[in-house]
Amino acid sequence: MREALTILACALIALLTAALVGPWLVDWSAHRAFVEARLSRALGASVTTRGAIDIKLLPTPFLALDGFDLESAAATVHAGATRFEMAVMPLLRGELRFYDASIDAPEATQRRGGGGAPIVADASIERARVTNARLRVLDAGGAPIAALDGVDLDGEVASLLGPYKGNGVVRHGGGAIPIHFAAGALEAARMRIKFVAEESAATPRVELDGALILDTPEHPAFEGQAIVSGAAPSPWRVAGPLRLEEAGARMERLDARFGPDEATIPLQGSASVDVGAAPRARLALEARQIDLDRLLVNPLFAGARARLADAATRAPLPIEVSLTTPAALLGGETLADVSARLRVAPGARPGVEAALR
């Protein structure tokens, strides 16, 4: 018995030594095709690696890359230094299951009208950390439509097809915007999502609760409820059903509140943003009655002229805001059928029109 235990101990030591020393003796960069094939299978898209490849089994199995490129029909990802820590038992079966992933400086690009089938992924990641990411959306001709830089994410990814949840930071206008997100598993081309971007000095708080629609993966859309709110210069809130797609966004039945509770201004209306050949944003509001005496002293409208001038210089596209009411109170008098229209365009002076009866 003692001899058997000694032989078993020696065999175990030999195995551990091989696991510890063996990977150091292998030039994994020479086995690039094998590594790329396994990653492509796990991530559900074509993967090519850049630079050195390092694999170790002890004390924790991990795969480290100087960089990699992932390409599917609708999107591409170019990433810098990456480290995947792998689960042991699936690895013994020749499968890659990641319980921790760190990706530096990835650039993800989605092209409108890219066509093709959705990613079918076989990867799960207990924890994923992404630092200094850049996200871009291009039109069919390759021209940029939207971009986000300096994005950090920390989350749990049960599968690339969901569910997942996490937090992060988006850098914008010299500041950092905390974000929180969660999504369910993709079912029947629908993925339930919740997203919150906290208010910052330059941006309002944004809440989305709805579904990501992937009937055609190259033309994703969102349908659900949206709430946009802010605290400065006076509390305000806009809420309603939202449809967000490549062509723009629509809120057909929105409710808006401007000002503190004791002096709030309730409004209803619709909003739209078009990003096609003629980009434009429109906001149409109406109220049953407006007390102009109270409105003019509302903190929200203090310094409005200066803010309008500033908005005109920074407006990324033409914006039109209209307000109508059948009755407005001013100086003790009632004015009927009052309407006002504001137009702001990049590089142009704001235009204001008003009519009353």
N, C-alpha and C positions, 0 to 999 in steps of 0.2 A: 504493500500500500504506500509506504514511504517513497519507494522508487517511482511509483506511478504519479504521485503528487509532485515529485521533483521534476519528472519529465514534462508534466502539464505546466508547471511553473516556468520551466525553460522555454516551452513552446509559446506561452503567453508573452514572455519577455521578448522573444524573437519577433512575434507579431507586432508588439508595440514598437519595437525598435524599427521594424520595417515601415510601419505607418508613420513614425516620426522622421526617420532619415530618408526613406524612399522618395518622397516628393521633392526633397532638396536635390536629388540626383537626376531628376527628370527635367528635360528642357520642354516645358509645357508650350512654349511658343512654337515649337516644332510640331505640336499636335493641335494647331489652331483650327483645322477643319473639324476635328472631333468636338472641340469645345463649342465652336459656332453652331454645329448641328444640334448639340444638346440644348444650348440656350435658345435657339430658334424654336425647338419643340416646346420648351417650357414657357416661352414668352408669346408664342403664337404668331410670330412674324419673322421675317428674314433678319438675322443678326450677323454683323461682321465686326470683328474686334480690331483694335488698333494698339500698337505698342506691345509691351511685355504682358505675359499671362503668368499668374502665380497661383498655385493650388497647394494647400496644406491640409492635412487630416487631423493633426493634433496641435494644440489642445482642443481646438474647435475647427471643424472642417470649414474652409472658406475658399472662395474664388475671387481673385483681385485682378482687375483689368486697368490698363492705362487709359482706355477709352473704348467705346463701342458705338456702332450705328445700327439702329433698328428701322426697318422700312416695311410698311404695309401699303395697301392700295390707297388708303385715305390719309395717311399721316407718316411722318418720319421723325426720328429722335436721334440727335447726335449728343453723346454724353462724354464727360471727362472721366476722371478717376472714379472707379466704381469698385465696391466690395460687397460680395454676397456671402453671408454665413449660411451654411447648409445643414439641414437635418440629417442625422447619421443613418437611420434605418432606410429611408428612401434612397439614399446615396448607395447603400449596399445592394439595392435592387437596380442600380443604374439610372435612377430618376433624380431630378433636381427639385428639391423642395427648400425654399429659402425661409428662414425665420427672422432674418435681419438683412436689410439692404441699405447701403449708403451710396448715393449718386451725386456727383458734384458737377455743377454747371451744365445740366442738360438743356438742349434747345429742341423743343417740340414744335413741329410745323404741321398744320392741317390745311390742306388745299381744297377749296370748294370745287365740287364737281369731279373729285378724284376717281369716283367709281370704285368697283371692286367689292369683295366680300368683307364682312367684319372680321376682326381679330378673334381667333378661337384659341384661347390661352389655357395653359395647363399649369400655371404658376400660382402659388399662394405665398404671401409674405406676412409674417406676424407683425413685423414693424418695418416701415420704409421711411427713410429720411432723404429728402431732396434739398439741396442748397443751391442758391443762386441760379434758379432755372429761368429760362426765357420761353414764353409761349407766343406763337405767331399764327395768324390766320391769313391765308392768301386767297386771292380770287383765282378763277380758272386760268388766267393768263400769267399768274405768278406775282401779281402786284399785291403789296401788303394791305390788309383791311384793318387788322387790329393786332396789338402786341402788348405783352406784359413782360417787364423785366424785373429781376431781383426777387423771385418768388422762392420762399422756403416752405417746405411741407414736411409734416411728421404725422404718419398715419398707420393704420392697420389695413392690410389688403388681403382678404380671404381668397380673392381671385381677381384677375384683371377685368372680369365681367361682373364684379361685385360679389358680396357686399363689401363696403369699406367705409372708414370714418377717420377723421383726423382734424388737425389744426394747422395753421400756417401763418405766414406773413407775406403781404404784397407791398412792395415799396413803390410809392407814388408821390410825386410832387415834393420830394425831399423828406417825406415821412414814411412811417410803416403802418399798414392797415392790418390788424389781426383778422383772420378768417377762420371759420369753423364749417365743417362739411360732413355729411353722412349720406350713404347711398345703399339701396337694397340690391339684391341680385337682379341681373337682367332676365326678364321674363316676357315672352311675346313681344320683343322689340321695345319694351318699356322698362325704365329703371327709375324707381322712386328716389328723389334726392331732396335734401334740405341743405341750405347754404346760408351763411350769415357773414357779412362783412361789417365789422364794427365801424362806427363813425370816427372820422379823423378830422384834422384841422381843414383839410381840403376836400373831403368827400363825405356824403351822408351815410347813415346806416342802411344796409340793404339786406332784406330777408326774402328768401325764395323757398317755397314749399310746393313741390309738384312732381312732374315726371319728365325725364329725358326720353324723347321719342326717337327711336333709331330704326324706323321702317326701312329707310335707305341710309346706311351708315355715313355716306358722303354728304348727306343733307340732314344733319341732326336738328332737332327742335326741342323747345321746352314749353310745357303748358302747366300752369299752376297759379298759385297766389303769390303776389309780390307786395311787400311793404317797404317803402322808402321814407326815411324820417331823419330829422335833424333837430338840434337844440339851439342853433345860432342862426341869426341874431335873436330869434324867438322860436318857440317850439312849433314844428310843422310835421305833417304826416300825409303821405299819399299811399293808398292801398287799393288793390283790385286784382281781377284776373289778368294774367299776362300770358301772351304767346310770344316767344322769342325764337327767331329762326335766322337763316342766312340773310334774307332780304331785309331784316329789321325787327322791330318789336311793336306790339300792339297791346294797349290796355283800353278796352271798349267801355267799361263801366267802372270808373274809378271814383273813390271818395277821398276828398282832401280836407284837411283841417289846418288852419293857419292861426297862430297866436296861442296864448295861454288859455287854460280852460275857462277862466272867467270872461274872456273876450275873444273866444275862438270864432273863426270865420269858416262855416261849413260850405263846401262846394262839391259839385259833381261834374263829371265830364268824361273825356276820353283823351288818350295820348298815343302818339305814334312816332317811330323813328324809322326812316328809310335810308338804306345805305347802298342803293343801287346806283344807276347812272346819274341821278340827280339827288344826292343826299339831302335830307331835310328832316327836321323834327317839328312836331306840332303838338300843342297842348290847348285843348278847348275846354273851358270851364264855364259853369253857370250856377247861379244862386237864386233862390226864391226872393231874397231881399238882401240888400247890402246897406249897412250903416256906414256911409262914407266918413262921417265925423269920427267914428271909432276906428275906421280903417286907417285914416291918415295919421293917427297917433300910435298905431300899432308898431312895436319895435321892429317887426319884420320889414317895414317899409321905411324905417329911418335910414338915411343915406342911400336910398334906392337909386338915385341918379348916378352916384359915383360907382355903385356896383354894376349898373347897367353898362356904363362906359368900360369898366374893366372886363365885363363878360363879353362885350363886343370884340375886344382885342384877343380874347382867348377862345372864342367860340370855334369848335372844330367843323361846324356845318351851320347852314342857315336855320334859325329857330323862330317859330311863330307861336305866340301865346295870345289867346283871345278869352275875353270874359264878358258874359252877358247876364243881365238880370231884368226882370219886368218892373222892379221897383227899387229905387235907391234913395236913402235919406241923407239930406245935406242941409245943414243950417235950419232944421225944423221943417223943411220942405220935402215933398215926395216927387222924385223925378221918375218918369215912366220910360221903359224900354231903353235902358242904358247899356251901351256896349263899348268895349275898349279892345284895342289890338296892339300888340307889341311885336316888332320884328327886329331880330338881331342877326347880323351876317358877319362872317369873318372879315375884319379890316374895315368895316363900314360903321357909320354912326347909327345908334339905335333909332328906329322909327316908331312913333307912337301915334295912334289914331283913336279918337273918341267920338261917340255920337250919343245924343239923348233927345228926349222929346218932352 
